[in-house]
Amino acid sequence: MPLGMKNNIASINAINHLAKAQKEMSDSLTRLASGQRVNSGADAPESLVMSEGLRAQIVGVQQALQNTEFSLSMVQTAEGALVEVNNLLIEMRQLASTAANEGATDFGALISLQFQIRTAIEGIDRVSQFTRFGNKNLLDGSQGVTGMGGNEELVFLNATSQTISSPLSGYDVDINEMPLRASLIEDLDDDDASGLQITLEEEDGAIIRVRNPEGASAVGFANRLQKAAFSANMNLDIRYDEDDEELTIEHREYGFTKGFTITSSKDGILVDDPFEPQLFLGQDIEGTINDEPAEGDGLVLTGDFNNSKTSGLSVAFLGDGTGNAGAVTVAQNALKFQSGTSADEQIKVALNSTHSTVLGRGVDNTSGFENLSQIRLTSTQEAIDAIRLVDEALDQLSSMRGQLGSVQKHTLETNISVLRSSAEHLTAAESSIRDTDMALEIANFTKNQIITETAAAAVAQANQTAARVLRLLFNNNAHNHWSFFAE
């Protein structure tokens, strides 16, 4: 390689390598200090774009997780209040059953029971009015679905978060088939009743056996049957018409599942075959809501789950004819929880009212009670009807608790698990793109440090080239000078 004075190519080359090594060592220091492999777009543009997208998604998932956990706490607060309402309803049923025990309950006891049941109703209303989460009322109906039937015969019961608000004109309710009570109406004279023994079993209820002595009358048999059914708390009405010599056994509630079974000891008396149980069933109401299919249960029509507008909407019909029953208006105010990263990922939860004027509605009864707030215990009939309204209120409350429990277990808790898993895996993906591999980076830093020191030494050595040229020139000039004087 030729030696030159004007351009020190070896030094320039060493300096270039030194600058490169210093830059790489500086980049390694930045990565080690920040813990990130990508600190700017210049480091890796495509990785930066992917990483920032993942970071935005991670933040959204973490916020959705926080939202869902907060929503779960709210639902748990409401469910805890429903437990207390349920306990009060159970106590009310016990009080009504005590009042129905006519033989052992005097007027003073009825007054005491009436006071206790009014106190329990006031307790239910307080829970409905004052159950809050922060400043938001939960059980007063403001966070659920409200509705109203268009006439006295059509009663709005409840709806779910899937029910859509109706227009001002409401949803038309059409009745195709009327509900029926399970009943037996058969002739029974004194000869038939003499020595007759029957077994009467209520569906999913009590069983009684009544035997009429030889020579005893049909009226006596009916009285024995009434007393036995009353003592067993059977939900059956038993009547005997002496003029027509006709026995009637009728279930107090409508519907296919509200039935009873009779077994008779005599051939052709009350039932066809002796000692062969015969089942008597009622009939559920049949109809549509807003021309969408509805399932009947006694007096109640409930919109099918797959309906586009009336899913879960329940109404009771207390009228006596088929055709158009009127319209029911519905207002949807269900709570909406943001449960995901996109705008349409929302969970709806309807917290319906537990006020006594809302519970127990839609029960046909002799006392004329329209809801739980109206029940009284001043007579045996009122006590029996109060039991029926309390049972309906318990069913309504159980449905509410079941819906909330399903939302907690299958929606909110599942969503929390999914979001936690998503946050974990998204963070791992973002980390693999952006985080520094510390072991590799320390190795690179050490390598560049060595290269930097070596390159610096090489620059120093390369800079000696000019000195060598000067020495060569100086030595050559000196030799020529001494040669001149020697001549």
VEXRO-847227 format. One record per residue: residue in three letters; y negated, x, z negated of N, C-alpha, C in turn. Coordinates in steps of 0.05 Angstrom, whole numbers, plus 32768, in hexadecimal, padded with zeros to 4 digits. Each point is the difference from the previous one (the first is absolute). Layout:
ALAYXZYXZYXZ
...
This chain:
MET8018801180007FE87FEF80007FE780128000
PRO7FED7FFC80127FE8801180017FEE7FFC7FE8
LEU7FF280147FF87FED7FFF7FEA7FE57FF9800B
GLY7FF27FED7FF47FE67FF880097FEC7FFE7FE9
MET7FE6800380067FEC7FFE7FEB7FF27FE48000
LYS7FFC7FF580187FF07FE7800280107FE87FF6
ASN80187FFD800780117FE97FF88019800B7FF2
ASN80037FF77FE6801780087FF080147FE88001
ILE800F7FFF801580137FEA800580137FFD7FE9
ALA800B80167FF680137FFE7FEA7FF47FF37FE7
SER7FE780077FFB7FF27FF47FE97FFC7FE28004
ILE7FF77FF980187FFC7FE4800680197FF07FFD
ASN8016800B800A801A7FF27FFE80087FFD7FE3
ALA7FFC80157FF080077FFE7FE37FEF7FEC7FF2
ILE7FE6800080077FEE7FED7FF480087FE38006
ASN80087FFB801980097FE5800880187FF77FEF
HIS801380127FFD80177FFA7FF07FF97FFC7FE2
LEU7FED80107FF77FF67FFD7FE57FF37FE57FFB
ALA7FEF7FF880137FF37FE67FFE80147FE98001
LYS80148002801180147FEB800180107FFE7FE6
ALA800780187FF6800F80007FE67FEF7FF57FEA
GLN7FE6800780007FEE7FF67FEA7FFD7FE18002
LYS7FFE7FF680197FFD7FE3800380197FF27FF7
GLU8018800A800880197FF37FF7800380027FE2
MET7FF780177FF4800280037FE37FED7FEC7FF3
SER7FE87FFC800C7FED7FEC7FF5800B7FE48002
ASP800D7FF98017800C7FE6800380167FFC7FEC
SER801080157FFB80157FFE7FEC7FF57FFB7FE4
LEU7FEA800E7FFA7FF37FFC7FE67FF67FE37FFD
THR7FF57FF580167FF77FE47FFF80177FED7FFC
ARG80168004800E80177FEF7FFC800C80027FE4
LEU800080197FF6800B80047FE57FEE7FF37FEB
ALA7FE6800380047FED7FF57FED7FFF7FE18000
SER80017FF480187FFE7FE38003801B7FF27FFD
GLY8015800F8004801B7FF4800080067FF08019
GLN7FEF8001801480037FF18019800380138018
ARG80137FF980118004801080187FEA7FF98015
VAL7FF77FE680007FEC7FF880127FE77FF97FF1
ASN7FEB801180037FE77FFC7FF17FEA7FF68013
SER8003800380197FEC7FF78013800E7FFA801B
GLY7FF17FF28011800B7FF9801A800980188010
ALA7FF380177FFC80078017800F801B800B7FF8
ASP80097FFB7FE8801A800A7FF780177FF48010
ALA7FFF7FE5800480157FF2800F7FF67FE48006
PRO7FF37FFC80177FF47FE6800580137FE87FFF
GLU80188004800C80137FE97FFF800A7FFB7FE4
SER800480147FF180097FFD7FE47FEB7FF27FEF
LEU7FE6800780057FEA7FF47FF17FFF7FE28005
VAL80037FF8801A7FFF7FE4800780167FF17FF2
MET8019800A800180167FF37FF37FFD7FFF7FE2
SER7FF680167FF57FFD80017FE37FEB7FEC7FF6
GLU7FE97FFF800D7FEB7FED7FF780097FE38003
GLY80107FFA8015800B7FE5800280137FFA7FE9
LEU801180137FF980127FFC7FEA7FF17FFD7FE6
ARG7FEB80107FFC7FF07FFE7FE87FF47FE57FFC
ALA7FF57FF580167FF57FE57FFF80157FEB7FF8
GLN80188003800C80167FEE7FFA800980037FE3
ILE800180187FF6800880057FE47FEC7FF37FED
VAL7FE6800380057FEC7FF37FEF80037FE28000
GLY80057FF5801880047FE3800280187FF67FF0
VAL8017800F800280187FF97FF27FFC80027FE2
GLN7FF280157FF77FFB80037FE37FEE7FE97FF5
GLN7FEC7FF880107FF07FEA7FF7800F7FE58000
ALA80117FFD801580117FE8800180137FFF7FE8
LEU800A80177FF8801280027FE97FF17FF77FE6
GLN7FE7800A7FFE7FF07FF97FE97FF97FE28000
ASN7FFA7FF580187FFB7FE4800280187FEF7FF8
THR80188008800980187FF17FFA800780017FE2
GLU7FFD80177FF4800580027FE37FEC7FEF7FF0
PHE7FE87FFF80097FEC7FEF7FF380077FE28003
SER80087FF9801980087FE5800580187FF87FF0
LEU801380127FFD80187FFB7FEF7FF87FF97FE4
SER7FED800F7FF57FF77FFB7FE57FF47FE47FFD
MET7FF27FF780157FF47FE5800080167FEB8000
VAL80148003801180157FED800280107FFF7FE6
GLN800580177FF4800E80017FE67FF07FF27FEA
THR7FE6800280017FEF7FF27FEC80047FE18004
ALA7FFF7FF7801880047FE38005801C7FF77FF8
GLU801480108006801C7FF97FF980047FFF7FE2
GLY7FF280127FF180027FFF7FE37FF47FE77FF5
ALA7FEA7FF6800B7FF47FE77FF780127FE88007
LEU800E8001801680127FEB800880187FFE7FEC
VAL800880167FF5801580007FEC7FF87FEF7FE8
GLU7FE680047FF77FF77FF07FE97FFE7FE38007
VAL7FF77FF9801880007FE48008801C7FF48000
ASN80138010800A801C7FF78000800A7FFB7FE4
ASN7FF980117FED80087FFC7FE47FF47FE67FF5
LEU7FE77FFB80077FF47FE77FF6800D7FE7800C
LEU80088002801A800D7FE9800C801C7FFB7FF4
ILE800E80157FF9801A7FFD7FF37FFC7FF37FE4
GLU7FEB80087FF27FFB7FF37FE67FF87FE38004
MET7FF17FF980157FF97FE4800680197FF08006
ARG8012800B800E80197FF1800680107FFA7FE7
GLN800080147FEE800D7FFB7FE67FF37FE97FF1
LEU7FE5800080007FF27FEB7FF280057FE5800C
ALA80007FFF801B80067FE6800E801C7FF77FFB
SER801480127FFF801B7FF97FFA80027FF57FE3
THR7FF1800B7FEE80007FF67FE47FF57FE47FFF
ALA7FEA7FFB800F7FF47FE6800180127FEB800D
ALA80118009801380127FEE800D80167FF67FEE
ASN8005800E7FEA80157FF87FEE7FF67FE97FEE
GLU80007FE9800C7FF37FE87FF4800C7FF97FE5
GLY801A80027FFE800D7FF77FE77FF880107FE8
ALA7FF8801980037FFA80107FE87FE380087FFF
THR7FEF7FF580117FE3800880017FEF7FE87FF9
ASP7FF080017FEA7FEF7FEA7FF97FE48005800C
PHE7FEE7FED7FFB7FE58001800D7FF180197FF6
GLY800180067FE77FF280187FF6800A801A800D
ALA801A80018005800A8018800E7FF68001801D
LEU7FFE7FE9800D7FF67FFF801B7FE3800A8001
ILE7FF07FF87FEC7FE4800980007FFF801E7FFD
SER8011800B7FEF8000801D7FFC8009800E801A
LEU80157FF5800D8009800C80197FEB7FFE8016
GLN7FF17FE980007FEB7FFD80147FEA80157FFC
PHE7FF980057FE77FEC80147FFA8009801C8009
GLN801980067FFB800B801A800880008004801E
ILE80087FEA800E80018003801D7FE58002800D
ARG7FEC7FF37FF47FE4800380097FF6801C7FFC
THR8007800C7FE97FF9801B7FFA800C80138014
ALA801A7FFC8007800D801180147FF37FFD801B
ILE7FF87FE880087FF27FFC801A7FE5800F8000
GLU7FF27FFF7FEA7FE7800E7FFE8004801E8002
GLY8017800A7FF58007801C800280058008801D
ILE800E7FEF800F80058005801D7FE58001800F
ASP7FEE7FEE7FF97FE68000800E7FF080187FFA
ARG8002800A7FE77FF180197FF9800B80188010
VAL801A80028002800C801580107FF67FFF801D
SER80007FE7800B7FF67FFD801B7FE380088004
GLN7FF07FF97FEC7FE3800580027FF8801C7FFB
PHE800D800E7FED7FF6801A7FF7801180188007
THR80167FFD800F800F801780097FF0800E8016
ARG7FF980197FFA7FEF800F8013800B801C8004
PHE7FF8800C80168005801C80067FE5800B8008
GLY7FF3800F7FED7FE5800780047FEF7FE77FFD
ASN7FF07FFA80147FF07FE77FFF800B7FEB8013
LYS801980038008800C7FED801480137FEE7FF1
ASN7FFB7FE6800280137FEC7FF5801980008011
LEU80177FFD7FF280198002800F800F7FE58003
LEU7FFF7FEF7FEB80117FE980007FF17FE68000
ASP7FE6800080077FF17FE8800180007FF3801C
GLY800F800C801380027FF5801B7FED800C8013
SER7FEC80107FF77FEC800C8012800C80168011
GLN8018800B7FF8800C8015800F801A7FF7800D
GLY80037FE6800480187FF5800C7FFB7FED8016
VAL80117FEC80027FFD7FEC80157FFB7FE57FF2
THR7FEA7FF380087FFA7FE67FF580037FEB8016
GLY80047FE77FF780047FEB80147FFD7FE47FF3
MET80007FEC80117FFD7FE57FF7800C7FED8014
GLY800F7FEC7FF5800B7FEB80127FEB7FEC8007
GLY80037FF480177FEC7FEE800A80007FE47FF3
ASN80157FFA7FF080017FE77FF2801180037FE7
GLU80037FEA7FF0800E80017FE7801E80048003
GLU800A7FF98017801D800380058008801C8009
LEU7FED801080098006801A800B7FF480157FED
VAL801180107FF37FF780137FEC8005801C8009
PHE7FEA801080008003801D8006800C800D7FE7
LEU801580108004800D800E7FEA7FF9801D7FFF
ASN8007800F80147FF9801C80018004800B801C
ALA7FF9801980038003800E801A8003801E7FFA
THR8005800F80148004801D7FFC7FEA80108010
SER8002801A7FFD7FED8011800E80037FFE801F
GLN80177FF5800980047FFE801D7FF57FE6800C
THR7FF77FEE7FEE7FF57FE7800A7FE48004800B
ILE7FFA7FF580177FE68003800D7FEE7FE87FF8
SER7FE780077FFC7FEC7FEA7FF980007FEB8016
SER7FFE7FE77FF780017FEA80137FE47FFA800B
PRO7FFD7FF280167FE67FF680087FF67FEC7FED
LEU7FE77FF780037FF47FEC7FED80107FE68000
SER800C7FFA8017800F7FE78002801B80027FF2
GLY800980197FF9801980047FF2801880018012
TYR801780047FF4801A8000800F800D7FE47FFC
ASP80077FF38016800D7FE67FFF801D80037FF5
VAL80087FEE7FEE801A7FFF7FF5800E7FE6800A
ASP80178004800E800F7FE9800A801B7FFE7FF3
ILE80077FE87FF680197FFC7FF280147FF28013
ASN8017800D800480157FF5801180157FF17FF0
GLU8007800A7FE980147FF37FEF7FF680017FE3
MET80037FE97FF27FF77FFE7FE48015800C7FEE
PRO7FF8800B7FE98013800B7FED800E7FE97FF1
LEU801880067FF6800F7FEC7FF1800B800C7FE7
ARG80037FF07FEB800D80087FE8801E7FFB8002
ALA801080117FF3801C7FFB7FFE80047FE77FEF
SER80107FED800880037FE77FF1801B7FF38005
LEU80087FF27FEB80187FEF80027FF97FE47FF7
ILE80057FEC80107FFB7FE47FF9801A7FF18005
GLU800E7FF87FEB801A7FF3800380027FE87FED
ASP80117FED800880067FE97FEF801180097FE9
LEU7FFA7FF57FE8801080067FE87FFE7FE87FED
ASP80177FF27FFE80017FEA7FED800F80087FE7
ASP80047FED7FEE800C80067FE7801E80088003
ASP800D7FF48013801C800780058002801D800A
ASP7FEE800780138000801C800A7FFA80147FEA
ALA7FED7FF97FEF7FF780137FEB801480037FE9
SER80117FEC7FFC801380017FEA801380188003
GLY800080127FED8011801880017FF980148014
LEU7FE87FFE800D7FF8801380157FF7801A7FF4
GLN80088016800C7FF7801A7FF87FF6800F8019
ILE7FE8800B7FFE7FF5800F80177FF7801C7FF6
THR7FFF801280137FF5801B7FFB7FE880028013
LEU7FE980057FF47FE7800280107FF5801D7FFE
GLU7FFD800D80177FF7801C80007FE880028012
GLU7FEA800B7FF57FE8800580108003801B800D
GLU7FF78002801A80028019800E7FF180167FF1
ASP800F80167FFB7FF580177FF17FF57FF67FE5
GLY800C7FEC7FF47FF67FF67FE780167FF97FEC
ALA7FFA7FEC7FEF80137FF97FEB80167FEE800A
ILE80167FFE7FF080177FEF800680047FEE7FE7
ILE80047FE6800680067FEE7FEA80187FEF8007
ARG800F7FF77FEB80177FEE80047FFC7FE87FEE
VAL80017FE9800B7FFB7FE77FF280187FEE8004
ARG800B7FF57FE980177FEE80007FF87FE67FF3
ASN80057FEA800E7FFA7FE57FF6801A7FF57FF4
PRO7FFF7FF77FE780187FF57FF4800B7FE7800F
GLU80197FFA7FFB800C7FE9800D7FF17FE77FF6
GLY7FF97FEF80127FF27FE77FFA7FE280037FFD
ALA7FF6801880017FE380047FFE7FF27FF88019
SER7FE77FF77FFE7FF17FF580177FF480168012
ALA7FF77FF780177FF3801280137FE580097FF5
VAL7FF27FEE7FF17FE780087FF4800480167FEB
GLY80157FFD7FF0800680157FEC8007801A800E
PHE800E7FFF801680078019800E7FE6800D800B
ALA7FEE7FF0800B7FE7800B800A7FF0800D7FEA
ASN7FFF7FF37FE87FF1800B7FEA800D801B7FF7
ARG801A80017FFE800D80197FF97FFA80168014
LEU80007FF980197FFA801380157FE3800A7FFE
GLN7FEE7FEE7FFB7FE480087FFD7FFC80137FE9
LYS800C7FFA7FE97FFD80117FE8800C801B8005
ALA80178001800C800C801A80067FF080118013
ALA7FF57FF380157FF0800F80137FE6800A7FF3
PHE7FF47FEF7FEF7FE880087FF2800580187FED
SER80167FFE7FF1800680167FED8005801A800F
ALA800B7FFF801880068018800F7FE980098011
ASN7FE87FF27FFD7FE88008800F80057FFF801E
MET80107FED800980057FFD801D7FE87FF4800E
ASN7FFB800980187FE87FF6800F80087FE88010
LEU800C7FEC7FF3800A7FE9800D7FF57FE67FF3
ASP7FFA7FEC80107FF97FE67FF680197FED8003
ILE80067FF27FEA80187FEE80007FF67FE47FF9
ARG80057FEC80117FF77FE57FFC80187FED8005
TYR7FFE7FE97FF280157FEB80057FF27FE58002
ASP80067FF280167FF57FE6800580157FEB7FF8
GLU7FFB7FF27FEA80137FED7FF680037FE88013
ASP7FEA7FF8800C80017FE98012801280058018
ASP7FFC8018800C8010800780188019800F7FF9
GLU800480067FE6801780107FF78002801A8011
GLU7FEB800F80007FFE801880127FF680187FF0
LEU800F801680027FF980197FF37FF380138014
THR7FE9800C7FF77FF2801380117FFE801A7FF1
ILE80088015800E7FFC801C7FF67FF0800E8016
GLU7FE9800A7FF87FEE800C80147FF4801A7FF5
HIS7FFF801480117FF3801A7FF87FE27FFC8000
ARG7FF3800D7FED7FE37FFC7FFE7FF180108016
GLU800D8013800C7FF280118014800C7FFB801B
TYR7FEF8005801480097FFD801C800D801A8009
GLY80107FFE8015800A8018800D801E80028002
PHE800880118013801D80048006800D800E7FE9
THR7FF280127FF2800D80107FEB7FFF7FF17FE5
LYS7FF37FE97FFE7FFF7FF17FE880147FE98001
GLY801880067FF780167FEC800280107FFF7FE6
PHE80157FF0800180127FFD7FEA801C7FF8800A
THR801480047FEF801C7FFA8006800B7FED7FEC
ILE800F7FEC8009800D7FEC7FEE801E80018005
THR800F80007FEA801D7FFC800080077FE87FEF
SER800E7FED800C80077FE77FF2801E7FFF7FFA
SER80067FF17FEA801D7FFD7FF9800D7FE8800D
LYS7FF07FEF800E800B7FE8800C7FFC8001801E
ASP80147FF6800E80008000801D7FEB7FEC800A
GLY7FED800A80117FEC7FEF800D7FE97FF87FEE
ILE7FFF800A7FE77FEA7FFA7FEE7FEC80178000
LEU7FE87FFB800A7FEA80138004800580148016
VAL8019800A8003800780128016801A7FF6800C
ASP8006800C801780177FF6800F801B80067FF3
ASP800480197FF8801B80087FF77FFE80087FE2
PRO80147FF87FF1800180087FE48005801E7FFC
PHE7FF2800B7FED8003801C7FF87FFA80148017
GLU7FF27FF680147FF7801180167FE180017FFF
PRO7FF480187FFB7FE380027FFE7FF37FF8801B
GLN7FEB7FF07FFD7FF07FF880187FE380097FFC
LEU7FF6800F80157FE6800C7FFF7FEB7FEE800C
PHE7FE97FFD7FF27FEA7FF1800A7FE780128003
LEU7FF6800180187FE9801380067FE87FF1800A
GLY7FE9800B7FFB7FE77FF5800B7FFA800B801C
GLN7FE87FFD80087FF88009801B7FE4800D7FFE
ASP7FFD8017800D7FE6800D80017FEE7FF38015
ILE7FE680037FFB7FED7FF6801380018011801A
GLU7FFB7FF480177FFF800F80197FE67FFA800E
GLY7FF48015800B7FE77FFD800E7FF5801A800A
THR7FE78000800A7FF38018800B7FE480027FF5
ILE7FF5801880007FE580067FF87FF2800D8017
ASN7FEB7FF4800B7FF2800A8017801380048018
ASP80137FED8002801580018016801180197FFE
GLU8000800E7FEA801280177FFB80167FF87FED
PRO8018800B800480177FF87FEF7FFB80057FE3
ALA800B7FEE7FEF7FFD80027FE3801B7FF97FF3
GLU8006800E7FEB80197FFB7FF17FFB7FEC7FE9
GLY80117FEC7FFD7FFD7FED7FEB801080077FE8
ASP7FF47FFA7FE8800E80047FE77FF67FE97FEE
GLY80107FEB7FFF7FF77FE87FF17FE87FF4800D
LEU7FEA7FFE7FF17FE77FF5800B7FEF8015800E
VAL8008801980007FEF801680088007800A801C
LEU7FEC800480118003800D801A7FF3801B7FFE
THR800E8014800A7FF6801C80008003800C801C
GLY7FE9800A800A8000800B801B801380188002
ASP800F800180168013801680047FF2801B8000
PHE800F80157FF87FF6801B7FFD7FF4800A801B
ASN800D7FF980167FF7800B801A7FE97FEF800D
ASN7FF77FEC7FF37FEA7FF0800B7FE780118003
SER7FF17FFC80167FE8801080057FE97FF97FEE
LYS7FFE7FE77FF77FE97FF87FF080087FF57FE4
THR80167FF27FFE80077FF27FE78017800D7FF1
SER8004801A80048015800E7FF27FFC7FFF7FE2
GLY80147FF57FF17FFE7FFE7FE37FEF7FEA7FF5
LEU7FF47FF080117FEF7FEA7FF680127FE97FF6
SER7FFB7FF87FE780117FEB7FF47FEE7FE87FF8
VAL800A7FE880087FF37FE77FF980157FEC7FF7
ALA7FF87FEE7FEE80117FEB7FF77FF67FE5800A
PHE80137FEF80097FF97FE6800A800A7FEB7FED
LEU7FEE7FF07FF480077FEC7FED7FFF7FE3800B
GLY7FFD7FFE801A7FFE7FE6800C801B7FF48005
ASP80017FE9800F80197FF1800480057FF9801D
GLY7FF5800F801380047FFA801C800080198011
THR800D7FFF80178000801780127FE77FFE8012
GLY7FFE801580117FE8800280127FEC80147FF5
ASN7FE87FFE800A7FEB80127FF77FF87FFB7FE3
ALA800280157FEF7FFA7FFD7FE47FE480087FF9
GLY7FF1800A80137FE5800A7FFB7FFE801D8007
ALA7FEB800D7FF77FFB801C80067FFC800F7FE6
VAL8007801A80007FFC80117FE97FEE80178009
THR7FEA80057FF17FEE80168006800880187FEF
VAL7FFD8018800C800980197FF37FEA80158004
ALA7FF9800E7FEA7FED80178002800E80197FF5
GLN800280148011800E80197FF97FED80147FF5
ASN800480087FE67FEF80147FF3801180177FF4
ALA80178005800C801280147FF57FF2801C8000
LEU800880107FEC7FF6801B7FFE800B80118016
LYS7FF08012800B8008801280157FFE801C7FF6
PHE8017800E80018001801C7FF7800480128018
GLN7FEF80158002800280148015801780137FF8
SER80167FFF800E8018800E7FF8800880178012
GLY7FF0800580158007801580137FE8800D800C
THR8004801180147FEA8010800B7FF17FF18016
SER800C7FEC800C7FF37FF180167FF57FE67FF6
ALA7FED7FF5800F7FF17FE87FF780127FE87FFC
ASP80167FFE801080117FE87FFE801780027FEC
GLU800180167FF1801580037FEC7FF67FF57FE6
GLN80037FE57FFD7FF77FF27FE880177FF07FF4
ILE7FFF7FFD7FE680137FEF7FF17FF17FE97FF4
LYS80097FE880057FF47FE87FF580107FF67FE7
VAL7FF17FFA7FEB800D7FF57FE87FF07FE87FF7
ALA800E7FE97FFF7FF37FE77FF780067FFC7FE2
LEU7FEB7FFE7FF080037FFB7FE37FF57FE37FFC
ASN80137FED80007FF87FE47FFE7FF97FF97FE3
SER7FF27FEA7FFD7FF77FF77FE680177FF87FEE
THR7FFE80067FE680147FF67FEC7FF37FEC7FED
HIS7FEA7FF480097FF37FEC7FEF80127FE77FFD
SER7FFE7FF37FE980127FE97FFB7FFB7FE98014
THR7FE97FFF800C7FFB7FEB8014800D8006801B
VAL800A80188003800E80098019801E80007FFC
LEU800A80077FE8801C80017FFB800C7FE47FFC
GLY80197FFD8009800E7FE77FFC7FF87FEA8012
ARG7FF2800680167FF87FEA801280177FF88013
GLY7FFE7FE8800A80147FF78014801A7FF57FF5
VAL80007FF87FE680187FF57FF37FFD7FE27FFD
ASP80127FF1800D7FFF7FE37FFD800B7FF97FE4
ASN7FF07FF17FF080087FF97FE57FF47FE57FF8
THR800E7FF47FEC7FF97FE67FF77FE57FFF7FF1
SER7FFA80157FF27FE880017FEF7FE680048010
GLY8003800780197FE8800480117FF2801B7FFC
PHE800E80147FF57FF4801B7FFC7FFE800D801C
GLU7FE8800A80067FFB800D801A8003801E7FFE
ASN7FFC800B7FE88003801D7FFD800580067FE2
LEU800380197FFA800780087FE57FEB7FF97FEB
SER7FE7800080087FEA7FFA7FED80017FE47FF5
GLN800E7FEE800E7FFF7FE37FF880187FF87FEE
ILE801380127FFB80187FF77FF27FFA7FF97FE3
ARG800E7FEC7FF67FFE7FF67FE5801C7FFD7FF5
LEU80027FFF7FE580197FFD7FF380007FE97FEC
THR7FF37FEA80087FFD7FE97FED80177FEC8003
SER80128004801380177FEE800380178010800C
THR80187FF47FFE8017800E800B7FFE8004801E
GLN7FF77FEB800F7FFD8003801D7FED80168007
GLU7FE980017FF27FED80158005800C801C7FFB
ALA801080027FEB800C801A7FFA801480088016
ILE800F7FEC800A8013800680167FF180098019
ASP7FEA7FF180077FF0800780177FF2801B7FFC
ALA7FF880067FE77FF4801A7FFA801380178006
ILE801A7FFB7FF880148015800680028005801E
ARG7FFF7FEB801080028003801D7FE88010800B
LEU7FE87FFA7FF67FE9800F80098000801D7FF7
VAL800980047FE88002801C7FF68015800F8011
ASP80167FF380068014800E80117FF58007801B
GLU7FF07FEE800C7FF3800580197FED80187FFE
ALA7FF080007FEA7FEE80167FFB800F801A7FFD
LEU801780007FF2801080187FFD800A800A801B
ASP80087FED801280088007801B7FE9800D800F
GLN7FE97FF47FFE7FE8800B800E7FFA801C7FF6
LEU800180037FE67FFA801B7FF4801580148008
SER801A7FF780008015801380077FFD8009801D
SER7FF77FED80127FFB8007801B7FE980158002
MET7FEB7FFC7FF17FEA801380008009801B7FF6
ARG800F80007FEA8009801A7FF68014800D8013
GLY80107FF0800D8013800C80147FF1800C8017
GLN7FEB7FF3800A7FF0800B80167FF2801A7FF7
LEU7FF480007FE87FF380187FF6801480167FFC
GLY80177FF97FF5801580157FFC8009800C801A
SER80037FEF80148008800A801B7FEB8012800C
VAL7FE67FF87FFC7FEA8011800A8000801B7FF2
GLN800580007FE5800080197FF1801780128009
LYS80187FF4800180188011800580038008801D
HIS7FFE7FEC801280078005801C7FE880078011
THR7FE77FFD7FF67FE9800680107FF080177FF4
LEU7FF57FFC7FE87FEE80147FF5801080197FF7
GLU80167FFD7FF1800F80177FF7800D800F8018
THR80097FF08013800C800D80187FEA800F800F
ASN7FE97FF480027FEA800D800E7FF7801A7FF2
ILE80007FFF7FE67FFA80197FF0801380168007
SER801A7FF980008015801480067FFC800C801C
VAL7FFB7FEE80137FFC8009801C7FE880128002
LEU7FEA7FF87FF37FE7800F80028003801C7FF3
ARG800E80017FE98005801A7FF3801080128012
SER80157FF5800C8010801080127FF080098019
SER7FEF7FEE800B7FF0800780177FEC80157FF9
ALA7FF37FFE7FE87FED80157FF8800D801B7FFD
GLU801980007FF5800E80197FFD8006800D801B
HIS800B7FF180128008800B801A7FE880078012
LEU7FEB7FEF7FFF7FE88007800F7FF380197FF6
THR800080047FE57FF480187FF4801180188008
ALA801A7FFD80018012801680087FFA8008801D
ALA7FFC7FEB80117FFB8006801C7FE5800E8004
GLU7FEC7FF77FF17FE5800C80028001801D7FF5
SER801080047FEB8003801A7FF4800D80148014
SER80157FF6800E800D801280137FEE80098017
ILE7FEC7FEF80067FEE800680167FEA80137FF6
ARG7FF57FFB7FE87FE7800C7FF9800280157FE9
ASP80137FFE7FEF800180127FE98009801C8008
THR7FF780137FF08007801C8005801C80067FF6
ASP800F800F80118019800C7FF67FF8801A7FF2
MET7FFF7FFE7FE57FF580167FF18010801A8004
ALA801A7FFF80008010801880047FFA800D801A
LEU80007FF080167FFA800B801A7FE4800B8002
GLU7FED7FF27FF47FE4800880027FFB801A7FF0
ILE800D80037FEA7FFE80197FF0800B80178010
ALA80167FFB800E800C801580117FED80088017
ASN7FF37FEB800C7FED800680167FE8800F7FF5
PHE7FF67FF77FE87FE9800E7FF48007801D7FFB
THR801780067FF58008801C7FFA80028010801A
LYS800C7FF380148002800E801A7FE58007800B
ASN7FED7FEC80007FE68004800B7FF080147FEF
GLN800580007FE67FF380147FEF8008801D8008
ILE801A80038005800A801A80087FF58008801B
ILE80007FEC80127FF58006801B7FE380077FFF
THR7FF17FF27FEE7FE380067FFD7FFC801C7FF7
GLU800F80087FEB7FFD801C7FF6800880148015
THR80157FFA800F8009801280157FEC80028017
ALA7FF57FE880077FEC800080167FE6800E7FF8
ALA7FF97FFD7FE67FE8800F7FF78004801E8001
ALA801980097FF98006801C800280008009801D
ALA800A7FEE801280008007801C7FE48002800B
VAL7FEE7FEE7FF77FE4800280097FF4801B7FF7
ALA800680077FE87FF6801A7FF6800B80178010
GLN80197FFF8007800C801580117FF47FFF801C
ALA7FFC7FE8800B7FF57FFE801B7FE4800B8001
ASN7FF17FFC7FEA7FE4800A7FFF7FFE801F8000
GLN8017800D7FFB8000801E80008001800B801C
THR80047FEF801480018009801C7FE6800D8008
ALA7FEA7FF27FF97FE6800B80087FFB801C7FF2
ALA800980017FE87FFD801A7FF280108016800E
ARG80177FF9800980108014800E7FF28009801A
VAL7FF47FED800E7FF1800780197FE980137FFA
LEU7FF17FF97FEA7FEA80117FF88009801C7FF9
ARG801680017FF1800A801A7FF9800980108019
LEU800C7FF180128008800D80197FE8800B800F
LEU7FEB7FEF80027FE88009800E7FF380177FF1
PHE7FFF7FFD7FE57FF380167FF1800F801A8002
ASN801B7FFE7FFF8010801880027FFD800C801C
ASN7FFF7FF080147FFD800A801C7FE5800E8004
ASN7FEA7FF47FF67FE6800B80037FFE801B7FF1
ALA800C80017FEA7FFF80197FF0800F8016800E
HIS80167FF9800C80108014800E7FF0800B8018
ASN7FF27FEE800F7FF0800980177FE980117FF7
HIS7FF37FFA7FE87FEA800F7FF68008801D7FF9
TRP801580047FF3800A801A7FF8800980108019
SER800B7FF280138008800E80197FE8800B800F
PHE7FE97FF37FFF7FE88009800E7FF580197FF3
PHE800080017FE57FF680187FF3801380178003
ALA801A7FFC80048013801580037FFC800E801B
GLU7FF67FF280137FFC800D801A7FE780118000
